[in-house]
């Protein structure tokens, strides 16, 4: 058996703030009814996945998704890992993007492009964030060698992972935003993270 860990890293279901274009960051926002339906559909997709457990960001929108899926797949309660939290957006958390466009049009343009170089007052730097995320993935792999694990997390977290998989600099702008419920599969160890092709039936 391989000592690497197969990790399916997945974005949480939709929230009302996603739909309204309000920046969430570390603020606790629950998933909405569509988000719950998306999560149930995900659990059906994962029915034959062979996951041994579910890890989750501590933020409610991720934790609720993880709990729904764990329950439907008859897995243990989700394991919270703080390294999986969304990037901290500082003082602009909770501000609608339409309002930010008037307050700070330059920052608004960066956020629209999901530009990792954006600087958030009282928030988290891109380097600190990316290091935290990649360390979390490697830590999960170290804890679960040879297993297949589901991870529920956030959009900017998945961006960090995608840049790493494609050997892109942390400053690279990605032109595709991860959708709610979108997944990326990884083959990970305590030292490395690689892309993994998986087909679920």
TORDRENVEX-695978 format. One record per residue: residue number from 1; y, z, x of N, C-alpha, C in turn. Coordinates in pm, whole numbers, always signed. Layout:
REM residues N
<NUM, <Y, Z, X>, <Y, Z, X>, <Y, Z, X>>;
...
//
This chain:
REM residues 201
<1, <-119, +0, +84>, <+0, +0, +0>, <+125, +0, +88>>;
<2, <+226, -77, +48>, <+351, -83, +123>, <+426, +49, +114>>;
<3, <+494, +85, +222>, <+575, +205, +221>, <+716, +179, +167>>;
<4, <+747, +51, +141>, <+878, +20, +84>, <+876, +52, -66>>;
<5, <+995, +59, -123>, <+1011, +91, -265>, <+1072, -28, -337>>;
<6, <+1012, -68, -447>, <+1069, -173, -531>, <+1166, -106, -628>>;
<7, <+1292, -145, -620>, <+1397, -82, -701>, <+1463, -187, -790>>;
<8, <+1466, -161, -918>, <+1538, -246, -1013>, <+1670, -176, -1045>>;
<9, <+1780, -229, -991>, <+1910, -166, -1009>, <+1981, -238, -1124>>;
<10, <+2020, -162, -1225>, <+2059, -217, -1354>, <+2192, -157, -1401>>;
<11, <+2277, -241, -1458>, <+2403, -191, -1513>, <+2380, -133, -1653>>;
<12, <+2448, -25, -1682>, <+2438, +43, -1811>, <+2479, -48, -1927>>;
<13, <+2448, -5, -2049>, <+2488, -77, -2169>, <+2638, -67, -2195>>;
<14, <+2686, -145, -2289>, <+2830, -154, -2316>, <+2887, -24, -2369>>;
<15, <+3013, +2, -2333>, <+3092, +111, -2390>, <+3210, +51, -2466>>;
<16, <+3273, +134, -2549>, <+3394, +87, -2619>, <+3503, +53, -2519>>;
<17, <+3508, +126, -2407>, <+3610, +98, -2307>, <+3582, -34, -2233>>;
<18, <+3454, -68, -2215>, <+3422, -202, -2161>, <+3482, -307, -2252>>;
<19, <+3457, -292, -2382>, <+3500, -393, -2479>, <+3653, -401, -2487>>;
<20, <+3720, -286, -2470>, <+3866, -282, -2482>, <+3938, -311, -2351>>;
<21, <+3864, -322, -2240>, <+3927, -348, -2111>, <+4001, -227, -2056>>;
<22, <+3940, -109, -2067>, <+3999, +14, -2013>, <+3918, +56, -1890>>;
<23, <+3989, +92, -1783>, <+3922, +126, -1658>, <+3857, +263, -1668>>;
<24, <+3727, +269, -1638>, <+3650, +391, -1659>, <+3636, +474, -1532>>;
<25, <+3588, +412, -1424>, <+3568, +488, -1301>, <+3477, +607, -1323>>;
<26, <+3528, +726, -1287>, <+3448, +848, -1300>, <+3467, +917, -1435>>;
<27, <+3547, +860, -1524>, <+3564, +922, -1656>, <+3438, +901, -1738>>;
<28, <+3404, +1002, -1817>, <+3278, +1000, -1892>, <+3299, +935, -2029>>;
<29, <+3246, +815, -2043>, <+3258, +739, -2166>, <+3116, +705, -2213>>;
<30, <+3082, +734, -2340>, <+2946, +704, -2387>, <+2927, +556, -2414>>;
<31, <+2802, +512, -2414>, <+2774, +376, -2459>, <+2797, +368, -2610>>;
<32, <+2827, +247, -2658>, <+2848, +228, -2802>, <+2720, +177, -2868>>;
<33, <+2728, +140, -2994>, <+2608, +96, -3066>, <+2549, -30, -3003>>;
<34, <+2635, -124, -2962>, <+2583, -242, -2894>, <+2516, -202, -2764>>;
<35, <+2575, -107, -2692>, <+2515, -60, -2567>, <+2378, +2, -2589>>;
<36, <+2363, +72, -2702>, <+2231, +131, -2732>, <+2130, +21, -2765>>;
<37, <+2174, -81, -2839>, <+2082, -192, -2869>, <+2043, -265, -2741>>;
<38, <+2140, -286, -2652>, <+2110, -350, -2524>, <+2008, -268, -2446>>;
<39, <+2021, -137, -2452>, <+1930, -48, -2379>, <+1789, -53, -2436>>;
<40, <+1779, -55, -2568>, <+1647, -67, -2631>, <+1581, -200, -2593>>;
<41, <+1660, -308, -2591>, <+1607, -439, -2550>, <+1560, -433, -2405>>;
<42, <+1635, -365, -2320>, <+1594, -350, -2179>, <+1461, -278, -2170>>;
<43, <+1446, -172, -2249>, <+1321, -96, -2244>, <+1203, -182, -2284>>;
<44, <+1225, -274, -2378>, <+1118, -366, -2418>, <+1087, -463, -2304>>;
<45, <+1190, -509, -2236>, <+1171, -598, -2121>, <+1091, -529, -2011>>;
<46, <+1114, -398, -1995>, <+1051, -321, -1888>, <+916, -260, -1929>>;
<47, <+865, -295, -2046>, <+745, -227, -2099>, <+627, -233, -2004>>;
<48, <+610, -344, -1934>, <+495, -359, -1843>, <+540, -356, -1696>>;
<49, <+653, -293, -1670>, <+712, -298, -1536>, <+640, -211, -1434>>;
<50, <+574, -106, -1479>, <+506, -16, -1386>, <+599, +80, -1315>>;
<51, <+716, +109, -1374>, <+806, +206, -1312>, <+741, +344, -1312>>;
<52, <+761, +416, -1202>, <+712, +553, -1195>, <+817, +653, -1241>>;
<53, <+944, +613, -1233>, <+1052, +705, -1270>, <+1183, +628, -1286>>;
<54, <+1283, +698, -1337>, <+1416, +640, -1356>, <+1518, +728, -1285>>;
<55, <+1599, +666, -1200>, <+1714, +734, -1140>, <+1841, +688, -1211>>;
<56, <+1942, +774, -1213>, <+2064, +738, -1283>, <+2188, +799, -1218>>;
<57, <+2298, +729, -1235>, <+2429, +790, -1211>, <+2445, +908, -1306>>;
<58, <+2522, +1010, -1265>, <+2543, +1124, -1356>, <+2637, +1094, -1472>>;
<59, <+2709, +982, -1465>, <+2805, +950, -1571>, <+2732, +919, -1700>>;
<60, <+2787, +966, -1811>, <+2718, +963, -1940>, <+2670, +825, -1980>>;
<61, <+2751, +721, -1955>, <+2713, +586, -1999>, <+2588, +536, -1929>>;
<62, <+2565, +581, -1807>, <+2442, +546, -1736>, <+2329, +641, -1774>>;
<63, <+2360, +770, -1781>, <+2256, +869, -1809>, <+2193, +846, -1947>>;
<64, <+2276, +815, -2047>, <+2222, +792, -2181>, <+2126, +673, -2181>>;
<65, <+2164, +566, -2113>, <+2074, +449, -2102>, <+1943, +488, -2035>>;
<66, <+1955, +562, -1926>, <+1835, +603, -1852>, <+1745, +690, -1938>>;
<67, <+1804, +780, -2016>, <+1725, +868, -2102>, <+1654, +790, -2212>>;
<68, <+1723, +693, -2270>, <+1661, +610, -2375>, <+1542, +534, -2317>>;
<69, <+1561, +471, -2203>, <+1454, +391, -2143>, <+1338, +479, -2099>>;
<70, <+1370, +592, -2036>, <+1263, +683, -1993>, <+1181, +729, -2112>>;
<71, <+1248, +762, -2221>, <+1178, +806, -2340>, <+1088, +699, -2398>>;
<72, <+1139, +578, -2406>, <+1062, +469, -2466>, <+947, +424, -2378>>;
<73, <+962, +441, -2245>, <+854, +403, -2153>, <+764, +522, -2121>>;
<74, <+790, +637, -2185>, <+710, +758, -2164>, <+709, +800, -2017>>;
<75, <+827, +794, -1956>, <+845, +836, -1817>, <+910, +974, -1814>>;
<76, <+905, +1043, -1701>, <+974, +1173, -1691>, <+1124, +1158, -1715>>;
<77, <+1189, +1268, -1743>, <+1334, +1267, -1763>, <+1404, +1204, -1642>>;
<78, <+1515, +1134, -1665>, <+1584, +1067, -1554>, <+1627, +1164, -1445>>;
<79, <+1626, +1113, -1322>, <+1669, +1190, -1206>, <+1812, +1150, -1173>>;
<80, <+1903, +1245, -1174>, <+2044, +1217, -1147>, <+2067, +1208, -996>>;
<81, <+2134, +1101, -953>, <+2172, +1086, -812>, <+2321, +1055, -807>>;
<82, <+2398, +1147, -750>, <+2545, +1133, -752>, <+2593, +1015, -668>>;
<83, <+2512, +967, -576>, <+2550, +851, -498>, <+2557, +722, -579>>;
<84, <+2506, +725, -702>, <+2504, +606, -787>, <+2625, +596, -878>>;
<85, <+2721, +689, -866>, <+2839, +686, -952>, <+2923, +561, -926>>;
<86, <+3000, +523, -1027>, <+3095, +412, -1014>, <+3200, +446, -908>>;
<87, <+3272, +346, -861>, <+3383, +371, -770>, <+3490, +453, -843>>;
<88, <+3551, +547, -771>, <+3659, +628, -827>, <+3788, +546, -820>>;
<89, <+3847, +518, -937>, <+3967, +435, -943>, <+4096, +515, -942>>;
<90, <+4088, +644, -914>, <+4208, +724, -896>, <+4293, +736, -1021>>;
<91, <+4425, +726, -1002>, <+4519, +754, -1111>, <+4516, +650, -1222>>;
<92, <+4454, +534, -1198>, <+4454, +431, -1302>, <+4332, +442, -1395>>;
<93, <+4245, +539, -1371>, <+4132, +558, -1461>, <+4184, +593, -1601>>;
<94, <+4128, +527, -1702>, <+4170, +552, -1839>, <+4286, +467, -1885>>;
<95, <+4339, +382, -1797>, <+4452, +296, -1833>, <+4400, +159, -1877>>;
<96, <+4442, +110, -1994>, <+4402, -25, -2036>, <+4455, -130, -1938>>;
<97, <+4375, -233, -1915>, <+4416, -338, -1821>, <+4545, -406, -1866>>;
<98, <+4566, -418, -1997>, <+4689, -480, -2047>, <+4812, -398, -2006>>;
<99, <+4798, -266, -2006>, <+4908, -179, -1963>, <+4925, -186, -1812>>;
<100, <+4814, -191, -1739>, <+4821, -201, -1593>, <+4890, -330, -1550>>;
<101, <+4872, -437, -1628>, <+4935, -565, -1596>, <+5087, -552, -1590>>;
<102, <+5143, -461, -1671>, <+5288, -438, -1670>, <+5327, -337, -1562>>;
<103, <+5245, -234, -1545>, <+5278, -128, -1450>, <+5265, -173, -1305>>;
<104, <+5158, -249, -1277>, <+5129, -290, -1139>, <+5057, -424, -1141>>;
<105, <+5133, -535, -1155>, <+5069, -666, -1169>, <+4984, -707, -1049>>;
<106, <+5020, -661, -928>, <+4940, -696, -809>, <+4803, -630, -817>>;
<107, <+4802, -502, -846>, <+4675, -431, -859>, <+4594, -486, -976>>;
<108, <+4662, -519, -1085>, <+4594, -578, -1200>, <+4522, -708, -1161>>;
<109, <+4590, -792, -1083>, <+4528, -917, -1036>, <+4407, -892, -949>>;
<110, <+4416, -789, -864>, <+4302, -754, -779>, <+4184, -707, -863>>;
<111, <+4211, -627, -966>, <+4103, -575, -1050>, <+4038, -688, -1130>>;
<112, <+4120, -780, -1179>, <+4063, -894, -1252>, <+3964, -971, -1165>>;
<113, <+3995, -983, -1037>, <+3907, -1053, -943>, <+3799, -961, -887>>;
<114, <+3802, -832, -926>, <+3711, -731, -870>, <+3721, -733, -717>>;
<115, <+3844, -739, -671>, <+3871, -747, -527>, <+3844, -610, -463>>;
<116, <+3744, -601, -375>, <+3712, -471, -316>, <+3822, -415, -228>>;
<117, <+3918, -500, -188>, <+4027, -452, -104>, <+4132, -375, -184>>;
<118, <+4120, -373, -316>, <+4216, -300, -398>, <+4220, -153, -356>>;
<119, <+4341, -101, -345>, <+4359, +38, -304>, <+4399, +121, -426>>;
<120, <+4325, +228, -451>, <+4348, +310, -569>, <+4404, +447, -528>>;
<121, <+4527, +475, -570>, <+4589, +603, -539>, <+4503, +717, -591>>;
<122, <+4473, +812, -503>, <+4387, +927, -533>, <+4243, +884, -568>>;
<123, <+4208, +761, -532>, <+4075, +710, -560>, <+3990, +701, -434>>;
<124, <+3890, +616, -441>, <+3790, +605, -335>, <+3811, +476, -258>>;
<125, <+3808, +483, -126>, <+3821, +361, -47>, <+3694, +278, -60>>;
<126, <+3708, +148, -35>, <+3592, +60, -47>, <+3484, +98, +53>>;
<127, <+3522, +132, +174>, <+3422, +167, +276>, <+3346, +294, +237>>;
<128, <+3419, +396, +191>, <+3352, +519, +151>, <+3258, +492, +33>>;
<129, <+3304, +414, -62>, <+3224, +381, -180>, <+3098, +304, -142>>;
<130, <+3114, +198, -63>, <+3000, +114, -26>, <+2898, +194, +55>>;
<131, <+2945, +275, +147>, <+2853, +358, +226>, <+2777, +454, +135>>;
<132, <+2847, +516, +42>, <+2783, +608, -52>, <+2673, +539, -131>>;
<133, <+2702, +419, -182>, <+2606, +346, -266>, <+2482, +306, -185>>;
<134, <+2502, +247, -69>, <+2389, +200, +10>, <+2306, +317, +62>>;
<135, <+2373, +427, +96>, <+2299, +548, +136>, <+2214, +600, +21>>;
<136, <+2266, +592, -101>, <+2191, +638, -219>, <+2066, +555, -240>>;
<137, <+2078, +422, -228>, <+1961, +335, -245>, <+1855, +366, -140>>;
<138, <+1897, +382, -16>, <+1802, +414, +91>, <+1739, +552, +71>>;
<139, <+1818, +646, +20>, <+1767, +780, -6>, <+1660, +777, -116>>;
<140, <+1683, +699, -220>, <+1583, +685, -326>, <+1455, +623, -270>>;
<141, <+1471, +520, -186>, <+1353, +458, -124>, <+1276, +558, -39>>;
<142, <+1350, +643, +32>, <+1286, +744, +116>, <+1208, +845, +32>>;
<143, <+1263, +876, -86>, <+1198, +973, -174>, <+1076, +915, -246>>;
<144, <+1074, +782, -265>, <+971, +720, -350>, <+899, +604, -279>>;
<145, <+845, +625, -159>, <+779, +515, -88>, <+659, +461, -166>>;
<146, <+648, +330, -171>, <+534, +266, -237>, <+543, +260, -388>>;
<147, <+652, +309, -446>, <+665, +311, -592>, <+759, +201, -641>>;
<148, <+757, +181, -771>, <+852, +90, -837>, <+943, +176, -925>>;
<149, <+1073, +168, -901>, <+1169, +262, -957>, <+1280, +186, -1030>>;
<150, <+1322, +240, -1144>, <+1437, +186, -1216>, <+1560, +270, -1184>>;
<151, <+1673, +204, -1158>, <+1800, +272, -1132>, <+1903, +221, -1232>>;
<152, <+1968, +314, -1304>, <+2075, +277, -1397>, <+2208, +319, -1336>>;
<153, <+2298, +221, -1321>, <+2424, +248, -1252>, <+2536, +160, -1310>>;
<154, <+2629, +116, -1225>, <+2755, +58, -1272>, <+2786, -76, -1204>>;
<155, <+2884, -145, -1260>, <+2916, -281, -1216>, <+2961, -292, -1071>>;
<156, <+3055, -207, -1031>, <+3103, -216, -892>, <+2995, -172, -794>>;
<157, <+2906, -84, -838>, <+2792, -44, -754>, <+2703, -165, -727>>;
<158, <+2674, -242, -832>, <+2590, -361, -815>, <+2660, -462, -725>>;
<159, <+2792, -475, -735>, <+2867, -564, -644>, <+2840, -527, -498>>;
<160, <+2845, -397, -468>, <+2819, -351, -330>, <+2681, -396, -283>>;
<161, <+2582, -377, -370>, <+2445, -414, -335>, <+2432, -565, -313>>;
<162, <+2495, -644, -400>, <+2486, -790, -388>, <+2550, -837, -258>>;
<163, <+2665, -783, -221>, <+2727, -821, -93>, <+2632, -790, +22>>;
<164, <+2571, -674, +17>, <+2478, -635, +124>, <+2360, -731, +132>>;
<165, <+2304, -767, +17>, <+2187, -855, +15>, <+2218, -993, +73>>;
<166, <+2341, -1038, +53>, <+2380, -1172, +99>, <+2455, -1169, +232>>;
<167, <+2452, -1054, +298>, <+2518, -1038, +429>, <+2666, -1075, +424>>;
<168, <+2730, -1041, +313>, <+2873, -1065, +297>, <+2952, -943, +342>>;
<169, <+3073, -962, +390>, <+3154, -845, +426>, <+3188, -762, +302>>;
<170, <+3215, -636, +325>, <+3249, -548, +212>, <+3377, -593, +141>>;
<171, <+3457, -673, +207>, <+3583, -721, +150>, <+3566, -848, +67>>;
<172, <+3445, -905, +64>, <+3423, -1033, -6>, <+3441, -1018, -157>>;
<173, <+3511, -1113, -217>, <+3527, -1116, -362>, <+3411, -1194, -422>>;
<174, <+3343, -1132, -516>, <+3235, -1200, -589>, <+3294, -1259, -716>>;
<175, <+3248, -1377, -753>, <+3310, -1446, -866>, <+3230, -1433, -995>>;
<176, <+3126, -1351, -992>, <+3046, -1325, -1111>, <+3037, -1175, -1133>>;
<177, <+3078, -1130, -1250>, <+3074, -988, -1284>, <+2938, -953, -1344>>;
<178, <+2871, -847, -1297>, <+2744, -808, -1358>, <+2762, -774, -1505>>;
<179, <+2678, -830, -1589>, <+2685, -802, -1732>, <+2618, -668, -1762>>;
<180, <+2653, -609, -1876>, <+2583, -489, -1920>, <+2436, -520, -1936>>;
<181, <+2351, -440, -1872>, <+2208, -462, -1877>, <+2154, -557, -1772>>;
<182, <+2241, -613, -1688>, <+2195, -706, -1584>, <+2125, -631, -1471>>;
<183, <+2022, -694, -1413>, <+1938, -628, -1312>, <+1938, -706, -1181>>;
<184, <+1921, -632, -1072>, <+1895, -689, -940>, <+1777, -612, -882>>;
<185, <+1679, -685, -830>, <+1559, -621, -773>, <+1571, -612, -622>>;
<186, <+1531, -496, -569>, <+1540, -470, -426>, <+1406, -426, -370>>;
<187, <+1384, -457, -245>, <+1273, -400, -167>, <+1341, -315, -60>>;
<188, <+1326, -183, -72>, <+1407, -94, +11>, <+1322, +9, +85>>;
<189, <+1373, +47, +201>, <+1319, +160, +277>, <+1438, +249, +316>>;
<190, <+1410, +353, +391>, <+1518, +441, +438>, <+1608, +369, +538>>;
<191, <+1563, +255, +590>, <+1642, +181, +690>, <+1697, +48, +641>>;
<192, <+1637, -12, +538>, <+1677, -148, +502>, <+1673, -171, +351>>;
<193, <+1753, -269, +306>, <+1756, -311, +166>, <+1752, -463, +163>>;
<194, <+1650, -517, +98>, <+1635, -663, +90>, <+1620, -705, -56>>;
<195, <+1649, -832, -80>, <+1632, -886, -215>, <+1485, -905, -245>>;
<196, <+1448, -884, -371>, <+1309, -898, -414>, <+1303, -984, -539>>;
<197, <+1215, -1085, -539>, <+1195, -1168, -656>, <+1084, -1106, -742>>;
<198, <+1116, -1075, -865>, <+1019, -1014, -957>, <+1028, -1086, -1092>>;
<199, <+914, -1119, -1148>, <+907, -1175, -1282>, <+833, -1076, -1371>>;
<200, <+899, -1030, -1475>, <+836, -940, -1570>, <+787, -1018, -1691>>;
<201, <+666, -992, -1735>, <+610, -1061, -1851>, <+625, -976, -1976>>;
//
